[in-house]
């Protein structure tokens, strides 16, 4: 039986990892939003955990950052289920 609480935690962790990568690359939310074709306010909502981005949006953000979304998702799963982080 899936643990839906874990699903939400994984989604939040993916958003955290994307935000960390954005900061590591020294890119502003505005620049990333523009590169991903999103509103800056949407980026702010995602990073502030006010909204959870859908898969299409996650792919756009990951592509703009040039990171592998699959690897980020796997890391988030490991963090949540393995107690990492």
Buried (B, 14 or more C-beta within 10 A) or exposed (E): EEEEEEEEBBBBBBBBBBBEBBEEEEBEBEBBBBBBEBEBEBBBBBBEEEBBBEEEBBEBBBEBBEBEBEEBBEBBBBBBEEEEE
